[in-house]
């Protein structure tokens, strides 16, 4: 595979017209991709590579019945994130799908905390407003009849 000047590359040109940089088998001038007698092997390798990349891109998904319940509170969002991380660690969930799920849980968690904050502020404002209304109410006139 190596000559006195370094590695020996395939004698063919790429589709762009540049020298192929794949090292052929010992004693052969062409790599598997350009060797006229190895076209079947090259086709099988391309197919296998396609299947592998498709499977990798598809990732591992869980059936709906195995998923945690929908999160309705910030604490449940945190639990769902923990559940997702555990599923990745055990190999039950693909990392890419987990990343998307965790991003969704984080956004949901932030929105829930924001909502809780607004609700607490509203309760405080209503409490303050009701206290002012009681203090600012005109005094009742009491008349005594004889």
Secondary structure, DSSP 8 states (H G I E B T S, - for coil): -EETTEE---SSB-TTSSB------TT-SS-TTT-GGGHHHHHHHHHHHHHHHHHHHH-----GGGS-----SHHHHHHHHHHHHHHHHTTSS-HHHHHHHHHHHHHHHHHHHHHHHHHHHHHHHHHHHHHHHHHHS---------
